[in-house]
């Protein structure tokens, strides 16, 4: 891949896929090319059996500054059809990350604004440094955080969203943790260690079980309470997985006091 690409992808021998926003000179802000490349990467990773955990990170001091203002200015000059197509591309990219059937970790080494906050909210696990700052600044530009709103509101809840989306105020890492945008906050020197700890935990789980677990979470959330259909669906899911090759291997490994076949190997 050319070093000029706005998004870099590297997968190591253990199946850790690192997706890097690589526009440090633009604070890793989105433009049309970046959005398209991110979606391409996420879709590809969903189909890649060798990728087990996905880490989303940013090059340079900023995680992601959201939309590139030059890009937004150009889009404002186009007609409604072109604007809708461009906005739809952004929503599809976010959905591809949110629905990625592999566990995702946001490695937040610096500030995140607008769409950058949306990327964090789309990830399963979010770890940020104490010096990071966050803001949903769209209203100050005369627009709204429409594309990212489903994911941000799901992460922080409606009540907090009614404050932070309207005020566009800057949040400290501590406040982002309290708001549940982040799961963990650490000193900058400890960030890679904190991310590695989560990776180690995820590698102990069955890859198929992780995929099914993400689907289960979405199903239960969408149901918003138990009902006959949900009870039947969850029962079928459990029964199917207990009989699966991975389920049998996991149970046998536990009873035989040995690592399961998918566990991380040394070397």
NUDREN-735096 format. One record per residue (C-alpha): x, y, z. Coordinates in nm, 4 decimals. Each point is the difference from the previous one (the first is absolute). Last residue first. Example, Ala and Ser with C-alpha at 12.3 -4.5 7.8 and 13.67 -1.06 7.14 Angstrom:
% NUDREN-735096
{site {1.3670; -0.1060; 0.7140}},
{site {-0.1370; -0.3440; 0.0660}},
//
This chain:
% NUDREN-735096
{site {0.6177; -1.6734; 1.8730}},
{site {-0.2373; -0.1320; 0.2609}},
{site {-0.3446; -0.1121; -0.1069}},
{site {-0.3194; 0.1922; 0.0665}},
{site {-0.2914; -0.2248; 0.0800}},
{site {-0.2139; -0.1269; -0.2897}},
{site {0.0562; -0.3707; 0.0668}},
{site {-0.1169; 0.0199; 0.3590}},
{site {0.2619; 0.0091; 0.2760}},
{site {0.0129; -0.3116; 0.2183}},
{site {-0.1713; -0.1039; 0.3225}},
{site {-0.1753; -0.3005; -0.1547}},
{site {-0.3388; 0.1280; 0.1177}},
{site {0.0708; 0.3491; -0.1321}},
{site {0.1394; -0.1277; -0.3288}},
{site {-0.3004; -0.2279; -0.0466}},
{site {-0.2412; 0.2889; 0.0564}},
{site {0.1828; 0.2274; -0.2423}},
{site {0.0350; -0.2686; -0.2650}},
{site {-0.3695; -0.0852; 0.0224}},
{site {-0.0975; 0.3639; -0.0407}},
{site {0.2396; 0.0497; -0.2897}},
{site {-0.1310; -0.3022; -0.1883}},
{site {-0.3570; 0.1124; 0.0590}},
{site {-0.2458; -0.1923; 0.2197}},
{site {0.0114; 0.2504; 0.2880}},
{site {-0.0201; 0.2777; -0.2592}},
{site {-0.3270; -0.1235; -0.1447}},
{site {-0.1628; -0.0490; 0.3402}},
{site {0.1002; 0.3485; 0.1169}},
{site {-0.1247; 0.1672; -0.3180}},
{site {-0.3267; -0.1928; 0.0042}},
{site {-0.0624; 0.1011; 0.3615}},
{site {0.0798; 0.3635; -0.0801}},
{site {-0.2467; -0.0027; -0.2894}},
{site {-0.2767; -0.1665; 0.1991}},
{site {0.0332; 0.2470; 0.2864}},
{site {0.0119; 0.2888; -0.2463}},
{site {-0.3176; -0.1089; -0.1785}},
{site {-0.1882; -0.0581; 0.3246}},
{site {0.0901; 0.3409; 0.1403}},
{site {0.2752; 0.1493; 0.2125}},
{site {0.0782; 0.3690; -0.0038}},
{site {0.1258; 0.2580; -0.2483}},
{site {-0.0022; -0.2444; -0.2943}},
{site {0.2610; 0.2071; -0.1855}},
{site {0.2414; -0.0248; 0.2938}},
{site {-0.0443; -0.3774; 0.0210}},
{site {0.0665; -0.0469; -0.3704}},
{site {0.2989; 0.2353; -0.0070}},
{site {0.1591; -0.1721; 0.2998}},
{site {-0.0630; -0.3415; -0.1526}},
{site {0.1626; 0.0992; -0.3288}},
{site {0.3111; 0.1117; 0.1865}},
{site {-0.0025; -0.3255; 0.1972}},
{site {-0.0294; -0.2052; -0.3190}},
{site {0.3158; 0.1587; -0.1397}},
{site {0.1817; -0.0496; 0.3295}},
{site {-0.1127; -0.3637; 0.0183}},
{site {0.1256; -0.0580; -0.3541}},
{site {0.3439; 0.1295; 0.0944}},
{site {0.0069; -0.2095; 0.3209}},
{site {0.1223; 0.2075; 0.2917}},
{site {0.3549; 0.0051; 0.1386}},
{site {0.1048; 0.2439; -0.2717}},
{site {-0.2459; 0.2545; 0.1402}},
{site {0.1652; 0.0047; 0.3412}},
{site {0.3465; 0.0457; -0.1496}},
{site {-0.1294; 0.2829; -0.2194}},
{site {-0.1435; 0.1773; 0.3046}},
{site {0.3341; -0.0177; 0.1793}},
{site {0.1779; 0.1164; -0.3146}},
{site {-0.2131; 0.3152; -0.0114}},
{site {0.0922; 0.0851; 0.3598}},
{site {0.3684; -0.0654; -0.0684}},
{site {-0.0118; 0.2150; -0.3114}},
{site {-0.1548; 0.2852; 0.1959}},
{site {0.2291; -0.0104; 0.3045}},
{site {0.2406; 0.2772; -0.1027}},
{site {-0.2965; 0.2246; -0.0795}},
{site {-0.1431; -0.0374; 0.3527}},
{site {-0.3188; -0.2025; 0.0099}},
{site {-0.3737; 0.0314; -0.0533}},
{site {-0.2369; -0.2940; -0.0431}},
{site {-0.3422; -0.0732; -0.1439}},
{site {-0.0287; 0.3242; -0.1932}},
{site {-0.3232; 0.1545; -0.1300}},
{site {-0.1539; -0.1178; 0.3253}},
{site {-0.0905; 0.3522; 0.1199}},
{site {0.2225; -0.0502; 0.3062}},
{site {0.2860; -0.0998; -0.2281}},
{site {-0.0599; 0.2978; -0.2277}},
{site {-0.0040; 0.2213; 0.3127}},
{site {0.3392; -0.1357; 0.1066}},
{site {0.1383; 0.0355; -0.3519}},
{site {-0.0992; 0.3656; 0.0065}},
{site {-0.3027; 0.1164; -0.1915}},
{site {-0.0137; 0.3073; -0.2209}},
{site {-0.3377; 0.1648; -0.0403}},
{site {-0.2038; -0.0354; -0.3184}},
{site {-0.2938; 0.1394; 0.2029}},
{site {-0.2779; -0.1798; -0.1884}},
{site {0.1645; -0.3362; -0.0652}},
{site {0.1413; -0.0014; 0.3555}},
{site {-0.3191; 0.0772; 0.1882}},
{site {-0.2705; -0.2008; -0.1742}},
{site {0.2577; -0.2747; -0.0528}},
{site {0.0405; -0.0303; 0.3766}},
{site {-0.3693; -0.0778; 0.0406}},
{site {-0.0270; -0.2189; -0.3086}},
{site {0.2666; -0.2491; 0.0990}},
{site {0.3798; 0.0075; -0.0207}},
{site {0.0764; -0.2927; -0.2307}},
{site {-0.3338; -0.0495; -0.1777}},
{site {-0.0219; 0.3783; -0.0455}},
{site {0.3468; 0.0042; -0.1564}},
{site {-0.0787; -0.2911; -0.2299}},
{site {-0.3337; 0.1246; -0.1308}},
{site {0.1338; 0.3592; -0.0210}},
{site {0.3024; -0.0666; -0.2219}},
{site {-0.1667; 0.0794; -0.3316}},
{site {-0.2097; 0.2875; 0.1366}},
{site {0.2636; 0.1964; 0.1907}},
{site {-0.1805; 0.3293; -0.0866}},
{site {0.0837; 0.2955; -0.2253}},
{site {0.0521; 0.3753; 0.0497}},
{site {0.3726; -0.0284; 0.0623}},
{site {-0.0399; 0.0543; 0.3740}},
{site {-0.2693; -0.2677; -0.0083}},
{site {0.2580; -0.2542; -0.1180}},
{site {0.2323; 0.0290; 0.3004}},
{site {-0.0476; -0.3343; 0.1688}},
{site {0.2983; 0.0243; 0.2315}},
{site {0.2703; -0.2186; 0.1523}},
{site {0.3345; 0.0548; 0.1705}},
{site {0.2863; -0.2408; 0.0568}},
{site {0.2608; 0.0751; 0.2700}},
{site {-0.0995; -0.2895; 0.2272}},
{site {0.0465; -0.2487; -0.2815}},
{site {-0.2834; -0.1923; -0.1563}},
{site {-0.1264; -0.3576; -0.0165}},
{site {-0.3170; -0.0856; -0.1900}},
{site {-0.1398; -0.3524; -0.0314}},
{site {-0.2734; -0.1168; -0.2365}},
{site {0.0660; 0.2715; -0.2548}},
{site {-0.2766; 0.2065; -0.1620}},
{site {0.0135; 0.2626; 0.2768}},
{site {0.3686; 0.0609; -0.0711}},
{site {-0.0683; 0.0531; -0.3696}},
{site {-0.2805; 0.2416; 0.0854}},
{site {0.2297; 0.2015; 0.2258}},
{site {0.2298; 0.0373; -0.2999}},
{site {-0.2995; 0.1129; -0.2022}},
{site {-0.0312; 0.3060; 0.2184}},
{site {0.3238; 0.0487; 0.1929}},
{site {0.2601; -0.2359; 0.1409}},
{site {0.3116; 0.1132; 0.1852}},
{site {0.2953; -0.2291; 0.0658}},
{site {0.1230; -0.3564; 0.0443}},
{site {-0.3392; -0.1654; -0.0379}},
{site {0.0524; -0.3679; -0.0761}},
{site {-0.3543; -0.0987; -0.1031}},
{site {-0.0369; -0.3770; 0.0328}},
{site {-0.2117; -0.2200; -0.2251}},
{site {-0.1146; -0.3585; 0.0508}},
{site {-0.0594; -0.1767; -0.3338}},
{site {-0.3401; -0.0193; -0.1710}},
{site {0.0239; 0.3616; -0.1239}},
{site {-0.3505; 0.1389; 0.0411}},
{site {0.1009; 0.3339; 0.1563}},
{site {0.2946; 0.0386; -0.2382}},
{site {-0.2071; -0.0721; -0.3110}},
{site {-0.2773; 0.2222; 0.1366}},
{site {0.2435; 0.2898; 0.0338}},
{site {0.1134; -0.0439; -0.3599}},
{site {-0.3587; -0.0222; -0.1228}},
{site {-0.0925; 0.3231; 0.1796}},
{site {0.2964; 0.1804; -0.1575}},
{site {-0.0858; -0.1250; -0.3505}},
{site {-0.3579; 0.1149; 0.0561}},
{site {0.1249; 0.3516; 0.0715}},
{site {0.1857; 0.0063; -0.3324}},
{site {-0.2955; -0.1373; -0.1931}},
{site {-0.2334; 0.2498; 0.1712}},
{site {0.2300; 0.2911; -0.0809}},
{site {0.0271; -0.1040; -0.3641}},
{site {-0.3782; -0.0188; -0.0305}},
{site {-0.0524; 0.3279; 0.1844}},
{site {0.2227; 0.1995; -0.2334}},
{site {0.3648; 0.0928; 0.0616}},
{site {0.1430; 0.3133; 0.1662}},
{site {-0.0462; -0.1381; 0.3510}},
{site {0.2076; -0.3020; -0.1023}},
{site {0.3015; 0.2175; -0.0732}},
{site {-0.0221; 0.1698; 0.3404}},
{site {-0.0364; -0.3351; 0.1737}},
{site {0.3132; -0.1319; -0.1708}},
{site {0.1965; 0.3103; 0.0996}},
{site {-0.1316; -0.0439; 0.3543}},
{site {0.1349; -0.3550; 0.0261}},
{site {-0.2612; -0.1826; 0.2056}},
{site {0.0852; -0.1363; 0.3431}},
{site {0.3208; 0.1044; 0.1756}},
{site {0.1204; -0.3566; 0.0481}},
{site {0.2436; -0.1573; 0.2475}},
{site {0.2282; 0.3027; 0.0130}},
{site {0.3710; -0.0035; 0.0981}},
{site {0.1347; -0.1839; -0.3048}},
{site {-0.1556; -0.3022; -0.1684}},
{site {-0.3430; -0.1118; 0.1158}},
{site {-0.1248; -0.3330; 0.1273}},
{site {-0.2610; -0.2694; -0.0580}},
{site {0.0960; -0.3425; 0.1373}},
{site {-0.1751; -0.3005; -0.1551}},
{site {0.0137; -0.3448; 0.1617}},
{site {-0.0143; -0.3396; -0.1717}},
{site {0.1171; 0.0645; -0.3559}},
{site {0.1035; -0.3256; -0.1725}},
{site {-0.3564; -0.0782; -0.1087}},
{site {-0.0192; 0.3172; -0.2094}},
{site {-0.3595; 0.0658; -0.1047}},
{site {-0.0775; 0.2639; 0.2648}},
{site {0.3508; 0.1363; -0.0521}},
{site {-0.0786; 0.0742; -0.3649}},
{site {-0.3182; 0.1865; 0.0876}},
{site {0.1885; 0.2060; 0.2596}},
{site {0.2844; 0.0798; -0.2407}},
{site {-0.2301; 0.1031; -0.2854}},
{site {-0.2064; 0.2125; 0.2382}},
{site {0.3132; 0.1738; 0.1238}},
{site {0.1223; 0.0547; -0.3559}},
{site {-0.3251; 0.1636; -0.1073}},
{site {-0.0071; 0.2293; 0.3035}},
{site {0.3641; 0.0957; -0.0489}},
{site {-0.0512; 0.0761; -0.3690}},
{site {-0.3068; 0.2155; 0.0683}},
{site {0.1770; 0.2004; 0.2700}},
{site {0.0258; -0.0793; 0.3658}},
{site {0.2369; 0.1748; 0.2421}},
{site {0.3126; -0.1812; 0.1167}},
{site {0.1358; 0.3196; 0.1610}},
{site {0.0534; 0.1333; -0.3547}},
{site {0.3816; -0.0383; 0.0142}},
{site {-0.0560; -0.3296; 0.1825}},
{site {-0.1948; -0.1407; -0.2928}},
{site {0.0672; -0.3681; 0.0683}},
{site {-0.3075; -0.1395; 0.1726}},
{site {0.1437; -0.3343; 0.1058}},
{site {-0.1829; -0.3338; -0.0098}},
{site {0.1932; -0.2569; 0.2002}},
{site {-0.1084; -0.3591; -0.0527}},
{site {0.1115; -0.2415; 0.2708}},
{site {-0.0180; -0.3486; -0.1509}},
{site {0.2858; -0.1497; 0.2036}},
{site {0.2453; 0.0125; -0.2905}},
{site {-0.0573; 0.3734; -0.0462}},
{site {-0.2533; 0.1858; -0.2134}},
{site {0.0859; 0.3504; -0.1263}},
{site {-0.2396; 0.2480; -0.1579}},
{site {0.0721; 0.3640; -0.0820}},
{site {-0.2596; 0.2669; -0.0727}},
{site {0.0604; 0.3300; -0.1819}},
{site {0.2220; -0.1694; -0.2607}},
{site {0.3154; 0.1996; -0.0717}},
{site {0.2172; -0.2777; 0.1453}},
{site {-0.1103; -0.2091; -0.2940}},
{site {-0.1252; -0.3455; 0.0811}},
//
